[in-house]
Amino acid sequence: MRTCAVGRSNKPPGFTLVELAVVLLVLTVFLGLVLPELSSALFRSDLKSSTRRLAGAVAHARNQAMLEGRLWKLVLDLDANSFWAAALDESASANLDSIKKRTLAGDVRFMDVKKLPEDTKINGLVSLHFHPKGLAEPAVIHLAGPGDRIQTLSIKAFNGRLAVQEGYVD
């Protein structure tokens, strides 16, 4: 008895060389579009993480100064790419009431810090003071990350708030 041969073939199952080449071409184009965006997002994440850490330290120093009614400072170590906040007593000597020393993430580094009206510093220690009434020393901090990415952090004088901008802004 004969059965129907619909859907049966004498050819072995598999893909042709042309079909495989088309699939590889589509994958190559897709990866070519996605990988550059993915790598720049990874580089950006270190810079954004460092920016958030530094913004948190600025907010902490400002808030503690207002809560405790005493002067606080944020110290930036431009050589070690680290920072910390500490309370100051009336004689302006450092108190033990400080947060731990933090470093910038990955390959992120301080480019420079401009404390207004002083000159721009590219190395050493820079102290930014926060007053109990919410006032702060105005400053502009530039962070450089991998891939020539730069973030500008500006501390406002009258409210001590931080503004973050992409790129190098004076």
N, C-alpha and C positions, 0 to 999 in steps of 0.2 A: 504494500500500500504506500502510496506517495504522500508525503507531507508537504505543506507549503514552505517555501524557502524564503519568505519575505523577512528581511532584516538579517539574513545570514549572508556571510561573505566568505570567500576562500582566502581573502587577504589576512595576514596576521594583524592582531590589534596593535595600536600604537599611533604615534604622531609622525607626521612627515617633517622633513627638514625645514621646509618653508614655514610650517606652523610654529615650530620651535623658534625659528629666527624672528618671527613676528612677535611672539611673546617676550623674548629677550629684549627686543628693541623697545617695546612698550615699558618694560621694567626699567630699562636704562634711562629712558626719558623721564619716567616718574621719579626715580632716585636722583637724577640730575636736578630736578626742580625742588625736591624736598630736602636733601642733605645740606645745601648752603643755608637754608632758613633754619634748619635744626641746629647747625653748629653755631650760627650767630645767636640763636636763642640761648644756647648753653653758655656762651661767653657773656651774654647780657645778664644771665641769672647771677653770676658772681658779682658783677657790678651793681645790680639791683639789690642783692643781698647785703653787700657792703654799705650801700646807701641807706638801706633800712636800718642796719645796725647803728650807723652813725646818727641817723635821724632819731633813733630811740635813745641814744646817749644824750643828744641835745635836749630832747623832751624831758628825760629823767633829771638832768641837771637843772633845767628851768623849773620844773615842777617841785623838786626838792628845795630849791632856793625859796620859792614862794611858800611852801608848806612849813618849812622850818624857820623862816624869817632870817636866814643868814646867807652869806655869799657862797656860791658854788662855782667851781671851775671845771671846764672840760679841757683836758690836756691831750694834744695831738702830737705823737712822736713821728715826725715825718721820715726819719731814717729807718725805723723799725716797722712802719706802717701799722701802728697800733694807737689806741686811744683809751682814756679812762676818765671818769668823773669823780670829783672829790669835793667834800665840804671844806670850807675855810672858816676858822674862827676869827675873832676880832683882830688878832695880831697877824693875820694873813699867813699863818703857818698851816701846813696840811694836817688835817685831822684823819683819824683812822676810819672814819665813816665814809668809805668810798666803794664804788662798784669795782668789780674785777677788770683787769686789763683785757681789752679785746683787740683782735687783729682783723685787718681787712681780709676778705675771702679770696682764695685762689691767687691769681696774678694781679689783683687790683692793688694799686699803690696811690699814695698822695702825690699829685703833681706839684701843687703849691697851695699856700694859704695866704690870703691877703686880709689882714686885720686892719680895718679902716681906722684912722687915716695913715697907718704905718705902711712900710714897704712890703712887697711880696716876699714870703719866705719859702725856700725850697728844701731846707733841711733843718734839723734840730727840733727843739720842743716849742710848741705854740700853745699858750693858755688862753682860753676864751672864758670870760667871767659872766656869771648870771646873777643878777641882783634880786633881792627878795620881793621887790615890787614888780617883777616880771620883765625888767629891762635886761638887755644883753649887749655885749660888745658886738657891733656889726662885723661880719666876716664873710668872705667868699672862699669856699673850699672846692678845689678841683680834684676829682678822682679819675684816674686813668685805668682802663681795663684792657683785656686782650682784644685784638682786632682794632686798635686805635679808637676805641670807644671812650668817651669822656662824659662825666656827669658833673654838673655845677651845683653846689649846695650853698645857698645864701641864707645867712642868719640875719634876720631883721633886728634893728636896734631897739625899737620901741615896744615890741611885743615878744621878742625872742623866738619867734616862729621861724621855721625852716622852709625855704622854697627850693624845689629840686627842678633842674632843667637839663635837657639833653644838650650835649656839646659844651664847648668852652665859652662861657659868658662872663664878662667882667662885672 
